Amino acid sequence: MMNEDAFRAIYEQYWSKLYSVCFYTVASREVAEDLVMEIFLSIWNNREKLQIDNLEHYLVRAAKNKAIKHILQQRKSTASLHLMMDALEQLPADNTPQHHLELKELTNSIADSVSSLPEKTQQIFLLNREHGLTYQEIAQQLGVSVKTVEYHISKALRILSRLVVAYFITFFP
């Protein structure tokens, strides 16, 4: 079992290396930092169960896997939300009061979800979707990297896609 001092020593010894591995894959400082924190949090939470023969190899492999998984999830969530929104737009217009109520509920739910996003994520999402700024323009305006903008847009889309999926499941079983 690992104690706090041992964990702190591992953290201090390997943080930079894991950050570099993650940053190389995701090309975003903030995302790489988040991924490294998730790795160390997982190690701490599972410290009693872990049996690691080669710590450095284990940590580097965990960082590579975490970064690749992040990229794949980012692509998947962006694509799935676009597909669902396209499908929603393709639905035939139904002028019944029920349809208008359902559409209003979905619109309100999306607006509520957008307003509950973390501040930076919400700001970046709205600059892109409501003001039509490109990722590059947002990055320049906020003084962040394009990869950071991509991360926040992906995060917003992931949250909103869950809402749209729930809507489809509820109204189109």
QUISULPE-V692739 format. One record per residue. N is the residue number from 1. RES is the residue in one small letter. PHI is phi in whole degrees, -180 to 180 (none if undefined). NEAR is the number of other C-alpha atoms within 12 Angstrom. Layout:
{{N/RES/PHI/NEAR} {N/RES/PHI/NEAR}}
//
This chain:
{{1/m/none/16} {2/m/-94/19} {3/n/-95/14} {4/e/-61/14} {5/d/-65/12} {6/a/-65/15} {7/f/-63/23} {8/r/-60/17} {9/a/-64/14} {10/i/-64/23} {11/y/-58/25} {12/e/-66/16} {13/q/-74/16} {14/y/-111/26} {15/w/-55/29} {16/s/-61/21} {17/k/-65/25} {18/l/-67/36} {19/y/-60/36} {20/s/-61/24} {21/v/-61/30} {22/c/-67/37} {23/f/-62/30} {24/y/-58/21} {25/t/-86/25} {26/v/-96/35} {27/a/55/27} {28/s/-141/29} {29/r/-59/26} {30/e/-64/24} {31/v/-65/36} {32/a/-60/34} {33/e/-62/28} {34/d/-61/25} {35/l/-64/36} {36/v/-64/37} {37/m/-62/25} {38/e/-63/25} {39/i/-63/32} {40/f/-67/30} {41/l/-64/16} {42/s/-63/20} {43/i/-63/30} {44/w/-63/23} {45/n/-67/17} {46/n/-110/16} {47/r/-58/19} {48/e/-76/13} {49/k/-96/12} {50/l/-70/16} {51/q/-131/13} {52/i/-113/17} {53/d/-83/9} {54/n/-123/11} {55/l/-61/18} {56/e/-61/18} {57/h/-60/15} {58/y/-60/20} {59/l/-67/33} {60/v/-65/25} {61/r/-63/20} {62/a/-62/29} {63/a/-66/39} {64/k/-61/28} {65/n/-63/23} {66/k/-64/32} {67/a/-67/33} {68/i/-64/24} {69/k/-60/19} {70/h/-61/31} {71/i/-60/29} {72/l/-65/17} {73/q/-66/20} {74/q/-61/28} {75/r/-65/21} {76/k/-65/19} {77/s/-68/28} {78/t/-65/27} {79/a/-66/18} {80/s/-68/24} {81/l/-66/29} {82/h/-61/21} {83/l/-63/18} {84/m/-68/25} {85/m/-67/23} {86/d/-61/13} {87/a/-63/16} {88/l/-64/21} {89/e/-69/13} {90/q/-80/11} {91/l/-62/14} {92/p/-63/10} {93/a/-67/13} {94/d/-122/14} {95/n/-89/11} {96/t/-78/11} {97/p/-58/11} {98/q/-61/13} {99/h/-62/16} {100/h/-62/14} {101/l/-66/15} {102/e/-62/20} {103/l/-65/24} {104/k/-64/15} {105/e/-63/19} {106/l/-64/26} {107/t/-60/19} {108/n/-64/17} {109/s/-64/22} {110/i/-65/26} {111/a/-61/20} {112/d/-63/16} {113/s/-65/24} {114/v/-63/30} {115/s/-71/20} {116/s/-94/17} {117/l/-65/25} {118/p/-55/18} {119/e/-51/15} {120/k/-66/25} {121/t/-63/31} {122/q/-61/29} {123/q/-59/26} {124/i/-66/41} {125/f/-60/37} {126/l/-68/27} {127/l/-61/24} {128/n/-78/26} {129/r/-83/19} {130/e/-94/14} {131/h/-102/14} {132/g/71/14} {133/l/-76/20} {134/t/-77/21} {135/y/-58/29} {136/q/-62/21} {137/e/-64/19} {138/i/-64/30} {139/a/-58/27} {140/q/-66/17} {141/q/-64/18} {142/l/-96/19} {143/g/70/15} {144/v/-125/23} {145/s/-80/24} {146/v/-62/26} {147/k/-63/29} {148/t/-66/32} {149/v/-62/37} {150/e/-58/34} {151/y/-60/37} {152/h/-69/35} {153/i/-64/37} {154/s/-61/35} {155/k/-61/33} {156/a/-63/36} {157/l/-64/39} {158/r/-62/31} {159/i/-65/31} {160/l/-70/35} {161/s/-66/31} {162/r/-61/22} {163/l/-65/28} {164/v/-66/33} {165/v/-61/27} {166/a/-61/19} {167/y/-62/25} {168/f/-62/21} {169/i/-64/12} {170/t/-71/13} {171/f/-99/17} {172/f/-135/13} {173/p/-65/8}}
//
